[in-house]
Amino acid sequence: MSGQKSPFLSEQIVGYIALTKPRIIELLLITTVPPMFVAAGAVPGAWLMIATVVGGAFAAGGANAINMFIDRDIDQLMERTKSRPLVTGLIEPKSALIFALVLEVIAFIWLWQFVNFLSAVLAISATLFYVFIYSLWLKRSSSLNIVIGGAAGAVPVLVGWAAVTNSLDWPPLILFLIIFFWTPPHSWALAIKYRDDYLNASVPMLPSVESLSTTADRIILYTVVQIALTIVFAFVADMGTLYLVAAVVLGALFAALTMPVKRDLSERSAMRLFSFSIVYITLLFGAMTLDVVI
């Protein structure tokens, strides 16, 4: 009897983990810790980094689970998302929502107790923005959905900075803008591949409502602004040569990969850009960390 229940229980555990979108959480945490190094001007305390990462993971996981709860009707219409646990019936919608809200409560209390109140407020504000502005409003009503809604994904840099200083300043705001302008090219590149999915679900993601040429133009525009901001950050935050060189070189590579998207208008070029965009942000923030340490 117990042997029959165990696999189902393990499947449910995997399902609850899937609700949090672990790969997205990883990306958010990559942008949380490096700002802590810059804010401290040194290596932050190990416990502070752990506490901030744990709290941030709870908050992001809860936000992603609420997003899946909201999107369960359109997820079943898209090939990319039809295997999600709320679509397959592995997890009940009510259970998913309760799970998500519990994660958010834990995140707020954890960050308030072990980091500071400002970090807790910022983390929960990102969730509220993601849920109400992006998921419930813009995602289904405007091609600016990922532009404005993507601001929620830029908040972790603020959380990381606030964790160290209990305040905000110009450097974290520039970092916020870097992620804000990086998100649309990153997301639109992937959306080019899945534009038919978005059409089927009536989600006005840019590549599904505009031509691929127009989408490529927007990708290039946002990329140029983003690269400029990474260089501005070097001077605003008084970064060293290592970071500045990394920002210039990585930015040049990023810009170079946007050109084939415009020239070829193909999924292949778009997916190369998408894949590199993740490498780009990881290496950029890694260089930021190394710059402080060295």
N, C-alpha and C positions, 0 to 999 in steps of 0.2 A: 504493500500500500504506500508506504513512505517512498519506495523506489519509484512509484509512478508520479508522486507529487513533486519530487525533487527537481526533475528536468523543467517542469512548468514554473516552479519557483525561480529557478535560475534564469529562465527566459524572461520572467517578469522583472527580475533585477536588471538584466541587460536592457530591457525595455525602458525602465525608469532612468537608467544611465543615458540611453539614447535620447530621451526627452530633453536632456540638458545640452545636447549638441556639443560633446566634448572637444571636437576639433576647433569649433569657434571659440570655446573657452580658452584653449591653448593659445590662440592668436591674441585674445584679449589680455592674457596674462603676460605675454611677451612685451606688450606695451605698458604694463604696469610697473614692472621692477626697474628697468633702466632709468625712468624719471626719478626714482628714489635715489639712485646713485648720484644723479646730477644735482638733485635738491640737497643731498647731504654733502656733496663735494668730496665724498669718500665712500667706503663700503658701509652701507647701513647695517644696523644690528640684525643678526640672523633671525631673532624672534620677530622683530618688526616686519621683516620681509615675509616670513612664513605666515604671520597673522594677516597681513594685507592680502597675500595671494589666496589664502583659504577663504577669507571673507569675500574677496572679489569673485572667486569661483562659485560660491554659493549664490551670490547676487546674479551673476551671468547665467548660471544654470537655471535659476528660477525664472528669469526673463525668457530664456529660450523655451522652457517648458510651457509658459503661458502663451508664447507665440504659437507653439504647436497646437495648443488647445483652441486658440482662435482660428487657426488656419486648417483645422482638420477637414473642413468641407472642400477646400480647394486642393489640399494635399492629395486627395484621392483622384483628382483629375490630372495630376502631373506624374509623368514617368519617374522623375527624379525623387519624388517624395511619397509615392504610393505604398512604400514598404515601411513607413513610419508607424510606431506602435499604436497610435490612436486611429490610424487608418485600418490597420490589420485587425484591430479589436483586442490586441494583447493587453492594452491598458485602457480602463474605462475613463471617459472624459472627466467625470467628477473626481476620480482618484488622481488624475494628472493635475487638475487645478489645485486640489488640496496640497499635493506634493510640492507644486510650484510655490504656493503661498507660504508654506512652511519653510522652504528654502530662503525666501525673501526675509521672513521674520528672523531666521537664524543669522542671515547675512548682516542685517541691521544691528542686531544685538551684539554679534561677534565683533564687528568693526567698531562699534561704539565702546565696547568694554576693553578690547585689546589693541585698538589703534587710536582712533579719536572720533568725535562726533561728526566733524566735517566730512571725513572719509565715508562714514556711514550714510550721511545725507546725500552725498554725491553718488554713491553706488545705487541707492534706491531711486534717486531722481533719474538715473539712466534707465532703470527698469520701467519707471512710469512713462518716460518719454518713448521708449521702445514699444511699449504696449499700447498706449493711447494715441500717440502721434503717428507712429509708423504702422503698427499692426492693425489697429482698428480704423484708422482714417486714411493715411496716405497710400498705403500699399495697394489698395483696391481702387483708388480714385485719381491718382496723379502719377505722371511719369517722373515727377520729382521725388517719388517715394524714397528711393535709396539716397538721394542727395540730402534731403532734410532729415529723414529718419535715421540715416547713417550716423548722425551726430551722437546717438546713444553709444555707438561703438568707440567713440573718441573720448568718452568720459574716463576710462581706466587710467589714462595718463594723468588726469587731474587727481584721481584717487591716490595714485602712487606718490605724487608730489605732496599732496595734503597729508599723507600718512607720515611724512618726515617733518614737514614744516608747520602743519596745522593751519595752513594759509594757502592762498593762490597768488600768482605773480605772472609777469609777462612770459617767462620761459614755458611754463606749462600751458599757457593759452596758445602759444605758437605751436607747441606739440599737439594740442587739441586740433588746431587748424590743419596740421600736417595729415593727421589721420582722417579728418573730415574730408579733405580733398583727395586723399588716397583711396577712400572707400568707393566712390563711384566708378573710377576706371577698373578697380579690382572686381567689383560686382557686375558691371556692364560687360566685361570680358567674358565672365561665366554665363551671363544672361544671353549672350549671342548664341551660345551653344544650345541653350534651353528656351529659345524664344518661342518655339511652337508650344512648349509646355505652358508658358505664360499666356499665350493666346487662348489655349484650350480652357484655362482657368479664369480668363478675363482679367488678368492682372496686368496693368499697363506699365510693365517694365520697359524702359526706353527702347531696347532692340525689337520689342514686339509691337510698338506703336509708331516707331520712326524707321527710316531706312538704315541699313548698316553703315552707309556713308556718313549719315548724320551722327550716328552713335560713335563712330570712329573719330569724328571731329570733336565731339564732347570729351571723349577719352583723352585726346591729345591736349585739349584746353585745360582740363583738370590736372593732368599730369604735369604740365608746365608750371602751373601755380604751385602744385605740391612740391616740386623740385626746388623752386625759388624759396619756398618756406623753409625747407631743410637747410638751405644755406643761410637764410636770415637767422635761424635758430642758433647757428654756430656763433654768431656775434652777440645775439641777445643773451645767450646763456654762457658766454665766454668759454666756448669749447676749444679744444686744442686742434692741432694739425691732423691727428689721426681721424677724428670725426669729420672734419671739413673735407679731407681727401675722399673719405668713404662716401660722404654725401654727394660729392661731385661725380665720382666714378659710377656709383650705383644709380644716380640720377640719369647719367648719360646712357647707361644700359637700359634703364626703364624707358626713357624717351625713344631709344633706338627700336625697342620692341613694339612701340605703339605705331610706328610707321608701316610695317607690314599689314597691320590690322586695317589701316586706311587703304593701302595699295591692293591687297588681296581680297579684302572683305570676306574672309573665310573663317570657319570655326577653328581651324588648325592654328591660324595666327592668333586668334583671340585666346585660345587655351594656353598657348605659349606665354602670352602676356599675363594671363591669370596665374599660371604656375609661378612665373618669376615675381609677380607682385607679392606673393607670400614670402619668397626668399628675400626679396628686396627689404621688406619691412623688418624681417628678422635680422638681417645683416646690418641694417641701418641702426636699429636699436641696440644691437650687439656692439657695434662700433662706438656708440654713445657710452655704453658701460665701460668698455675697454679704455676709452679716452680718459675717463675719470680715474680708473684704477691705475693706469700707467702714469 
